[in-house]
Each structure stands twice: as C-alpha cells, then as structure tokens.
C-alpha cells in the first residue's frame, strides 16, 4: 500500500485571501510521483517548487520526496510561489530507496513528448485510472509491475506509449 495519510488546512490572510492546502504522504517517492502525474494537466505550467511542480491559474501542485501537495489560492500573489517553495524546503525526505523515483521513467523517450502527459501507476486501479490502452486484466500484477504512459506527436499523428516493467 503506497498511501500513508493525508492532511488538509485552510488559511485566511488579514486582507481576506484564502489558501486551501492538502498534503498526502506516501510510503515512498514513487507514490507521490504517481499521484502528481495523475493530477497533472497538460495545460499546467512547470514551477520550480519541490522536486517537480506545476500551476494553473490559482492551483499549484508539487511533490517533494514522498509528499504530494495540492494548494489552491483564492488570489495568487508574488509571494504565493515563494511561500510554497519555503514549505517544500521544510518537508521531510524519505530515507534510503524510498526517496528514489522509479527507474522505468528513464526509458520514456523525449522526442515528440507532449508536455505533462506522463502518467505513472502501480497496481490495477492505478493502471485503469491513467486511461491505459491496455486493460489491467492483461497485466500480471502478482509480479508487482510498474507502468508509465505518455502521449507523443509523431509525423503520422498522435500516439500513446505505455511501458510496463516487471521487476
């Protein structure tokens, strides 16, 4: 089981601006990365927050180590990203191999990759949730495989690549 727990909080500044924050802790970085890619949308802009981050209007999504943070501002200010960078820096990192991303990610080609379409999953529910073109019933989940999916632009049109790695 990759998911450990979740915390949420609402903040309100003196001038009435609000911030809703949810943080999910996973047993390792693979879980946080998988959740990050699940919620990441193609139109989101990359942000230098945590290990990887992205934003879209008032929402900022990032992960650091084994923690995923989803922050929604009522109004974005110059200090919004700086505050989240400070928060990311204060988050603990998992020790040992629990802090490593899955090696399968290195096998995804970069040429033609459509930004923010990479999705990482473990288990049959995760594979189904990322809209895999391959049904979960055809994958041997007893062997604990990992899967990564990405969308690409090719001279022949759009393509979806799904890699499955068995340890």
C-alpha positions as a Python dict, from the first residue, in 0.01 Angstrom:
ca = {
    (1, 'X'): (0, 0, 0),
    (2, 'X'): (162, 324, -116),
    (3, 'X'): (-70, 576, 52),
    (4, 'X'): (3, 658, 416),
    (5, 'X'): (-214, 955, 520),
    (6, 'X'): (-348, 1298, 427),
    (7, 'X'): (-372, 1635, 599),
    (8, 'X'): (-561, 1944, 491),
    (9, 'X'): (-582, 2300, 616),
    (10, 'X'): (-745, 2630, 525),
    (11, 'X'): (-574, 2963, 581),
    (12, 'X'): (-706, 3317, 561),
    (13, 'X'): (-492, 3630, 549),
    (14, 'X'): (-579, 3965, 707),
    (15, 'X'): (-680, 4101, 365),
    (16, 'X'): (-927, 3815, 305),
    (17, 'X'): (-722, 3598, 68),
    (18, 'X'): (-753, 3225, 132),
    (19, 'X'): (-536, 2920, 77),
    (20, 'X'): (-657, 2560, 84),
    (21, 'X'): (-380, 2307, 115),
    (22, 'X'): (-391, 1927, 102),
    (23, 'X'): (-84, 1715, 161),
    (24, 'X'): (-78, 1342, 101),
    (25, 'X'): (205, 1131, 237),
    (26, 'X'): (302, 810, 63),
    (27, 'X'): (534, 531, 170),
    (28, 'X'): (786, 632, -97),
    (29, 'X'): (859, 884, -371),
    (30, 'X'): (703, 658, -637),
    (31, 'X'): (362, 701, -472),
    (32, 'X'): (392, 1080, -454),
    (33, 'X'): (520, 1096, -812),
    (34, 'X'): (235, 874, -934),
    (35, 'X'): (-23, 1096, -765),
    (36, 'X'): (149, 1407, -905),
    (37, 'X'): (132, 1271, -1260),
    (38, 'X'): (-230, 1166, -1207),
    (39, 'X'): (-338, 1521, -1116),
    (40, 'X'): (-100, 1698, -1356),
    (41, 'X'): (-286, 1850, -1652),
    (42, 'X'): (-135, 1923, -1997),
    (43, 'X'): (-206, 2298, -1970),
    (44, 'X'): (-25, 2345, -1639),
    (45, 'X'): (297, 2550, -1634),
    (46, 'X'): (608, 2399, -1477),
    (47, 'X'): (713, 2554, -1146),
    (48, 'X'): (1042, 2531, -954),
    (49, 'X'): (874, 2407, -636),
    (50, 'X'): (968, 2085, -459),
    (51, 'X'): (1106, 1801, -672),
    (52, 'X'): (859, 1885, -950),
    (53, 'X'): (579, 2137, -956),
    (54, 'X'): (316, 2284, -1184),
    (55, 'X'): (49, 2553, -1168),
    (56, 'X'): (-269, 2652, -1345),
    (57, 'X'): (-429, 2984, -1254),
    (58, 'X'): (-478, 2961, -875),
    (59, 'X'): (-377, 2597, -824),
    (60, 'X'): (-24, 2477, -751),
    (61, 'X'): (63, 2109, -744),
    (62, 'X'): (402, 1974, -637),
    (63, 'X'): (571, 1684, -469),
    (64, 'X'): (883, 1659, -260),
    (65, 'X'): (1010, 1317, -171),
    (66, 'X'): (711, 1111, -60),
    (67, 'X'): (469, 1404, -6),
    (68, 'X'): (228, 1548, -263),
    (69, 'X'): (93, 1899, -201),
    (70, 'X'): (-211, 2049, -374),
    (71, 'X'): (-259, 2420, -297),
    (72, 'X'): (-547, 2640, -415),
    (73, 'X'): (-524, 3015, -368),
    (74, 'X'): (-826, 3247, -383),
    (75, 'X'): (-589, 3502, -534),
    (76, 'X'): (-230, 3445, -647),
    (77, 'X'): (29, 3697, -532),
    (78, 'X'): (400, 3740, -585),
    (79, 'X'): (455, 3563, -253),
    (80, 'X'): (243, 3255, -340),
    (81, 'X'): (521, 3057, -511),
    (82, 'X'): (782, 3178, -262),
    (83, 'X'): (568, 3058, 28),
    (84, 'X'): (522, 2717, -131),
    (85, 'X'): (897, 2690, -203),
    (86, 'X'): (958, 2757, 166),
    (87, 'X'): (702, 2490, 259),
    (88, 'X'): (860, 2240, 16),
    (89, 'X'): (1200, 2303, 169),
    (90, 'X'): (1066, 2222, 515),
    (91, 'X'): (909, 1889, 414),
    (92, 'X'): (1098, 1579, 527),
    (93, 'X'): (1252, 1346, 273),
    (94, 'X'): (1218, 968, 298),
    (95, 'X'): (1537, 776, 371),
    (96, 'X'): (1713, 520, 156),
    (97, 'X'): (1547, 381, -156),
    (98, 'X'): (1209, 524, -53),
    (99, 'X'): (1331, 859, -190),
    (100, 'X'): (1412, 725, -538),
    (101, 'X'): (1187, 765, -840),
    (102, 'X'): (1106, 452, -1041),
    (103, 'X'): (1383, 354, -1290),
    (104, 'X'): (1122, 291, -1563),
    (105, 'X'): (1094, 669, -1614),
    (106, 'X'): (1438, 673, -1779),
    (107, 'X'): (1303, 463, -2065),
    (108, 'X'): (1043, 717, -2179),
    (109, 'X'): (1161, 888, -2499),
    (110, 'X'): (1177, 1267, -2506),
    (111, 'X'): (1136, 1325, -2880),
    (112, 'X'): (777, 1424, -2959),
    (113, 'X'): (667, 1405, -2595),
    (114, 'X'): (357, 1617, -2522),
    (115, 'X'): (424, 1815, -2206),
    (116, 'X'): (261, 1700, -1880),
    (117, 'X'): (109, 1384, -2027),
    (118, 'X'): (334, 1136, -1845),
    (119, 'X'): (137, 920, -1600),
    (120, 'X'): (294, 667, -1363),
    (121, 'X'): (99, 386, -1199),
    (122, 'X'): (132, 75, -988),
    (123, 'X'): (-146, -180, -949),
    (124, 'X'): (-462, -249, -1149),
    (125, 'X'): (-656, 52, -1015),
    (126, 'X'): (-368, 285, -1096),
    (127, 'X'): (-338, 145, -1448),
    (128, 'X'): (-710, 190, -1507),
    (129, 'X'): (-702, 544, -1362),
    (130, 'X'): (-440, 664, -1611),
    (131, 'X'): (-658, 558, -1905),
    (132, 'X'): (-428, 279, -2016),
    (133, 'X'): (-491, 147, -2367),
    (134, 'X'): (-414, -199, -2225),
    (135, 'X'): (-673, -349, -1988),
    (136, 'X'): (-547, -430, -1638),
    (137, 'X'): (-666, -790, -1681),
    (138, 'X'): (-378, -850, -1927),
    (139, 'X'): (-107, -747, -1678),
    (140, 'X'): (34, -984, -1416),
    (141, 'X'): (6, -766, -1105),
    (142, 'X'): (123, -1055, -887),
    (143, 'X'): (476, -965, -1006),
    (144, 'X'): (443, -600, -888),
    (145, 'X'): (495, -427, -1224),
    (146, 'X'): (520, -52, -1273),
    (147, 'X'): (370, 131, -1569),
    (148, 'X'): (429, 468, -1728),
    (149, 'X'): (222, 620, -2005),
    (150, 'X'): (289, 923, -2222),
    (151, 'X'): (141, 1095, -2525),
    (152, 'X'): (352, 1184, -2826),
    (153, 'X'): (329, 1378, -3150),
    (154, 'X'): (468, 1185, -3446),
    (155, 'X'): (482, 1251, -3821),
    (156, 'X'): (193, 1002, -3851),
    (157, 'X'): (-18, 1174, -3584),
    (158, 'X'): (-80, 1139, -3212),
    (159, 'X'): (50, 831, -3029),
    (160, 'X'): (24, 684, -2680),
    (161, 'X'): (316, 490, -2538),
    (162, 'X'): (269, 255, -2243),
    (163, 'X'): (571, 90, -2083),
    (164, 'X'): (531, -187, -1827),
    (165, 'X'): (830, -306, -1626),
    (166, 'X'): (833, -626, -1426),
    (167, 'X'): (1098, -629, -1150),
}
